[in-house]
Amino acid sequence: MHVDNSVKLIGDLLFGLDNSLKTLNTVRPAGQVLVDNWACLKFMVRDLEHYILKYMQVQLSAESTFYGA
């Protein structure tokens, strides 16, 4: 349920409250490619992973300092 709510929140932020559900529930017709631009998708995933890992490292460092681990 947490993942569903997170995806909905991201959709709301990206597409606006009025268009979010319609956009997220839209599926491509059978036989059509899943991704139009694989290079763009790979770049976005790598970029996202970079920032998530950076955030996680900062978070873990802060927690270890706070809890004295």
FIRO-482262 format. One record per residue: residue number from 0; residue in one letter; x, y negated, z of N, C-alpha, C, O, CB in turn. Coordinates in nm, 2 decimals, decimal comma. Glycine has a CB too. Example, Ala and Ser with C-alpha at 12.3 -4.5 7.8 and 13.67 -1.06 7.14 Angstrom:
% FIRO-482262
{rec 0 'A' {1,32 0,57 0,78} {1,23 0,45 0,78} {1,32 0,33 0,78} {1,42 0,33 0,85} {1,13 0,45 0,90}}
{rec 1 'S' {1,28 0,22 0,71} {1,37 0,11 0,71} {1,29 0,00 0,79} {1,34 -0,11 0,80} {1,41 0,06 0,57}}
% end
This chain:
% FIRO-482262
{rec 0 'M' {0,08 0,12 0,00} {0,00 0,00 0,00} {0,09 -0,13 0,00} {0,05 -0,23 -0,06} {-0,09 0,00 0,12}}
{rec 1 'H' {0,20 -0,12 0,07} {0,29 -0,24 0,08} {0,34 -0,27 -0,06} {0,35 -0,39 -0,10} {0,41 -0,21 0,17}}
{rec 2 'V' {0,38 -0,17 -0,14} {0,43 -0,19 -0,27} {0,32 -0,25 -0,36} {0,35 -0,35 -0,44} {0,48 -0,06 -0,34}}
{rec 3 'D' {0,20 -0,20 -0,35} {0,09 -0,26 -0,43} {0,07 -0,41 -0,40} {0,05 -0,49 -0,49} {-0,04 -0,18 -0,40}}
{rec 4 'N' {0,07 -0,44 -0,27} {0,06 -0,58 -0,23} {0,17 -0,67 -0,28} {0,16 -0,78 -0,32} {0,04 -0,59 -0,08}}
{rec 5 'S' {0,29 -0,61 -0,27} {0,41 -0,68 -0,32} {0,40 -0,71 -0,47} {0,43 -0,82 -0,52} {0,54 -0,61 -0,29}}
{rec 6 'V' {0,36 -0,61 -0,55} {0,35 -0,63 -0,69} {0,24 -0,73 -0,72} {0,26 -0,81 -0,81} {0,31 -0,49 -0,76}}
{rec 7 'K' {0,13 -0,73 -0,65} {0,02 -0,83 -0,67} {0,07 -0,97 -0,64} {0,04 -1,06 -0,71} {-0,10 -0,79 -0,58}}
{rec 8 'L' {0,15 -0,98 -0,53} {0,20 -1,11 -0,50} {0,30 -1,16 -0,61} {0,29 -1,28 -0,64} {0,28 -1,11 -0,36}}
{rec 9 'I' {0,38 -1,08 -0,66} {0,47 -1,11 -0,76} {0,39 -1,16 -0,89} {0,43 -1,25 -0,95} {0,57 -1,00 -0,80}}
{rec 10 'G' {0,29 -1,08 -0,92} {0,20 -1,11 -1,03} {0,14 -1,25 -1,01} {0,13 -1,32 -1,11} {0,10 -1,00 -1,05}}
{rec 11 'D' {0,09 -1,27 -0,89} {0,03 -1,40 -0,86} {0,13 -1,52 -0,89} {0,09 -1,62 -0,94} {-0,03 -1,41 -0,72}}
{rec 12 'L' {0,25 -1,50 -0,84} {0,35 -1,60 -0,86} {0,39 -1,62 -1,00} {0,41 -1,73 -1,04} {0,47 -1,57 -0,77}}
{rec 13 'L' {0,40 -1,51 -1,08} {0,45 -1,52 -1,22} {0,34 -1,57 -1,31} {0,36 -1,65 -1,40} {0,50 -1,39 -1,26}}
{rec 14 'F' {0,22 -1,52 -1,29} {0,11 -1,54 -1,39} {0,00 -1,63 -1,34} {-0,09 -1,66 -1,42} {0,05 -1,41 -1,43}}
{rec 15 'G' {0,00 -1,66 -1,21} {-0,11 -1,75 -1,16} {-0,22 -1,66 -1,10} {-0,24 -1,55 -1,15} {-0,16 -1,84 -1,26}}
{rec 16 'L' {-0,30 -1,71 -1,01} {-0,40 -1,64 -0,95} {-0,51 -1,59 -1,05} {-0,57 -1,48 -1,03} {-0,47 -1,72 -0,84}}
{rec 17 'D' {-0,54 -1,68 -1,15} {-0,65 -1,64 -1,24} {-0,61 -1,53 -1,34} {-0,69 -1,46 -1,38} {-0,68 -1,77 -1,32}}
{rec 18 'N' {-0,48 -1,53 -1,38} {-0,44 -1,43 -1,48} {-0,37 -1,31 -1,43} {-0,34 -1,21 -1,50} {-0,35 -1,50 -1,58}}
{rec 19 'S' {-0,34 -1,31 -1,30} {-0,25 -1,20 -1,24} {-0,31 -1,06 -1,26} {-0,24 -0,98 -1,32} {-0,23 -1,23 -1,10}}
{rec 20 'L' {-0,43 -1,04 -1,21} {-0,49 -0,90 -1,22} {-0,51 -0,86 -1,37} {-0,48 -0,74 -1,40} {-0,62 -0,89 -1,15}}
{rec 21 'K' {-0,55 -0,95 -1,45} {-0,57 -0,91 -1,59} {-0,44 -0,87 -1,66} {-0,43 -0,77 -1,73} {-0,64 -1,03 -1,67}}
{rec 22 'T' {-0,34 -0,95 -1,63} {-0,20 -0,92 -1,69} {-0,15 -0,79 -1,63} {-0,09 -0,71 -1,71} {-0,11 -1,04 -1,66}}
{rec 23 'L' {-0,15 -0,77 -1,50} {-0,09 -0,65 -1,44} {-0,17 -0,53 -1,48} {-0,11 -0,42 -1,48} {-0,09 -0,67 -1,29}}
{rec 24 'N' {-0,30 -0,54 -1,51} {-0,37 -0,42 -1,55} {-0,38 -0,39 -1,70} {-0,44 -0,29 -1,75} {-0,52 -0,43 -1,50}}
{rec 25 'T' {-0,31 -0,48 -1,78} {-0,31 -0,46 -1,92} {-0,21 -0,35 -1,96} {-0,09 -0,35 -1,91} {-0,27 -0,59 -1,99}}
{rec 26 'V' {-0,25 -0,26 -2,04} {-0,16 -0,15 -2,09} {-0,14 -0,16 -2,24} {-0,23 -0,21 -2,31} {-0,22 -0,01 -2,04}}
{rec 27 'R' {-0,03 -0,11 -2,29} {-0,01 -0,11 -2,43} {-0,08 0,01 -2,49} {-0,10 0,11 -2,43} {0,14 -0,10 -2,46}}
{rec 28 'P' {-0,12 -0,01 -2,62} {-0,19 0,10 -2,69} {-0,09 0,22 -2,71} {0,03 0,21 -2,71} {-0,23 0,06 -2,83}}
{rec 29 'A' {-0,15 0,34 -2,72} {-0,07 0,46 -2,74} {0,02 0,45 -2,86} {-0,03 0,40 -2,96} {-0,16 0,59 -2,75}}
{rec 30 'G' {0,14 0,49 -2,85} {0,23 0,49 -2,96} {0,31 0,36 -2,97} {0,41 0,36 -3,05} {0,15 0,50 -3,09}}
{rec 31 'Q' {0,28 0,26 -2,90} {0,36 0,14 -2,90} {0,47 0,15 -2,80} {0,45 0,21 -2,69} {0,27 0,01 -2,87}}
{rec 32 'V' {0,58 0,09 -2,83} {0,70 0,10 -2,74} {0,67 0,04 -2,61} {0,59 -0,06 -2,60} {0,82 0,03 -2,81}}
{rec 33 'L' {0,73 0,09 -2,50} {0,71 0,04 -2,37} {0,78 -0,09 -2,34} {0,72 -0,18 -2,28} {0,76 0,14 -2,27}}
{rec 34 'V' {0,90 -0,11 -2,40} {0,97 -0,23 -2,38} {1,01 -0,29 -2,52} {1,06 -0,21 -2,60} {1,10 -0,21 -2,29}}
{rec 35 'D' {0,99 -0,42 -2,54} {1,03 -0,48 -2,67} {1,17 -0,50 -2,68} {1,23 -0,49 -2,79} {0,95 -0,60 -2,69}}
{rec 36 'N' {1,24 -0,54 -2,57} {1,38 -0,59 -2,57} {1,45 -0,52 -2,46} {1,45 -0,57 -2,35} {1,39 -0,74 -2,56}}
{rec 37 'W' {1,51 -0,41 -2,49} {1,58 -0,33 -2,39} {1,70 -0,41 -2,33} {1,73 -0,39 -2,21} {1,63 -0,20 -2,44}}
{rec 38 'A' {1,77 -0,48 -2,41} {1,89 -0,56 -2,36} {1,84 -0,66 -2,26} {1,91 -0,68 -2,16} {1,96 -0,63 -2,48}}
{rec 39 'C' {1,73 -0,72 -2,28} {1,68 -0,82 -2,19} {1,64 -0,75 -2,06} {1,67 -0,80 -1,95} {1,56 -0,90 -2,25}}
{rec 40 'L' {1,57 -0,64 -2,07} {1,53 -0,56 -1,95} {1,65 -0,52 -1,87} {1,65 -0,54 -1,74} {1,45 -0,44 -1,99}}
{rec 41 'K' {1,75 -0,47 -1,93} {1,88 -0,42 -1,86} {1,94 -0,54 -1,79} {1,98 -0,53 -1,68} {1,98 -0,36 -1,96}}
{rec 42 'F' {1,95 -0,65 -1,86} {2,01 -0,77 -1,80} {1,93 -0,82 -1,67} {1,99 -0,84 -1,57} {2,01 -0,89 -1,90}}
{rec 43 'M' {1,79 -0,82 -1,68} {1,71 -0,86 -1,57} {1,73 -0,76 -1,45} {1,73 -0,81 -1,34} {1,56 -0,87 -1,62}}
{rec 44 'V' {1,73 -0,63 -1,48} {1,74 -0,53 -1,37} {1,88 -0,55 -1,31} {1,89 -0,55 -1,18} {1,73 -0,39 -1,43}}
{rec 45 'R' {1,99 -0,56 -1,38} {2,12 -0,58 -1,32} {2,13 -0,71 -1,24} {2,18 -0,71 -1,13} {2,23 -0,59 -1,43}}
{rec 46 'D' {2,07 -0,82 -1,29} {2,07 -0,94 -1,22} {1,99 -0,93 -1,09} {2,03 -0,98 -0,98} {2,00 -1,05 -1,31}}
{rec 47 'L' {1,87 -0,87 -1,09} {1,79 -0,85 -0,98} {1,87 -0,76 -0,87} {1,87 -0,79 -0,75} {1,66 -0,78 -1,01}}
{rec 48 'E' {1,93 -0,65 -0,92} {2,00 -0,56 -0,83} {2,12 -0,64 -0,76} {2,14 -0,62 -0,64} {2,06 -0,44 -0,91}}
{rec 49 'H' {2,18 -0,73 -0,84} {2,29 -0,81 -0,78} {2,24 -0,89 -0,67} {2,31 -0,90 -0,56} {2,36 -0,90 -0,89}}
{rec 50 'Y' {2,13 -0,96 -0,69} {2,08 -1,05 -0,58} {2,03 -0,98 -0,47} {2,04 -1,02 -0,35} {1,98 -1,15 -0,64}}
{rec 51 'I' {1,96 -0,86 -0,49} {1,91 -0,78 -0,38} {2,02 -0,73 -0,30} {2,02 -0,73 -0,18} {1,82 -0,67 -0,44}}
{rec 52 'L' {2,13 -0,67 -0,36} {2,24 -0,62 -0,29} {2,31 -0,73 -0,21} {2,35 -0,71 -0,09} {2,34 -0,55 -0,38}}
{rec 53 'K' {2,32 -0,85 -0,27} {2,39 -0,96 -0,20} {2,31 -0,99 -0,07} {2,36 -1,02 0,03} {2,40 -1,08 -0,29}}
{rec 54 'Y' {2,17 -1,00 -0,09} {2,09 -1,03 0,02} {2,09 -0,93 0,13} {2,10 -0,96 0,25} {1,94 -1,05 -0,03}}
{rec 55 'M' {2,10 -0,80 0,09} {2,10 -0,69 0,19} {2,23 -0,70 0,27} {2,23 -0,67 0,39} {2,09 -0,55 0,12}}
{rec 56 'Q' {2,34 -0,73 0,20} {2,47 -0,74 0,27} {2,47 -0,85 0,37} {2,52 -0,83 0,48} {2,59 -0,76 0,17}}
{rec 57 'V' {2,41 -0,96 0,34} {2,40 -1,07 0,43} {2,31 -1,04 0,55} {2,34 -1,07 0,66} {2,35 -1,20 0,36}}
{rec 58 'Q' {2,20 -0,97 0,52} {2,11 -0,93 0,62} {2,17 -0,83 0,72} {2,16 -0,85 0,84} {1,98 -0,87 0,56}}
{rec 59 'L' {2,24 -0,73 0,67} {2,31 -0,63 0,75} {2,41 -0,70 0,84} {2,43 -0,66 0,95} {2,37 -0,52 0,67}}
{rec 60 'S' {2,49 -0,79 0,78} {2,59 -0,86 0,85} {2,53 -0,94 0,97} {2,58 -0,95 1,08} {2,67 -0,95 0,76}}
{rec 61 'A' {2,42 -1,01 0,94} {2,35 -1,09 1,04} {2,30 -1,00 1,15} {2,30 -1,04 1,27} {2,24 -1,17 0,98}}
{rec 62 'E' {2,24 -0,89 1,11} {2,18 -0,80 1,22} {2,29 -0,74 1,30} {2,28 -0,73 1,43} {2,11 -0,68 1,15}}
{rec 63 'S' {2,41 -0,70 1,24} {2,51 -0,65 1,33} {2,57 -0,75 1,42} {2,61 -0,72 1,53} {2,62 -0,59 1,24}}
{rec 64 'T' {2,58 -0,88 1,38} {2,62 -0,98 1,47} {2,52 -1,01 1,58} {2,56 -1,03 1,69} {2,64 -1,11 1,38}}
{rec 65 'F' {2,39 -1,01 1,54} {2,29 -1,03 1,64} {2,28 -0,92 1,74} {2,27 -0,95 1,86} {2,16 -1,05 1,57}}
{rec 66 'Y' {2,28 -0,80 1,70} {2,27 -0,69 1,79} {2,40 -0,64 1,85} {2,40 -0,55 1,93} {2,20 -0,57 1,72}}
{rec 67 'G' {2,51 -0,70 1,81} {2,64 -0,66 1,86} {2,69 -0,52 1,82} {2,76 -0,46 1,90} {2,63 -0,67 2,01}}
{rec 68 'A' {2,65 -0,48 1,71} {2,69 -0,35 1,66} {2,83 -0,35 1,60} {2,88 -0,25 1,55} {2,59 -0,29 1,56}}
% end
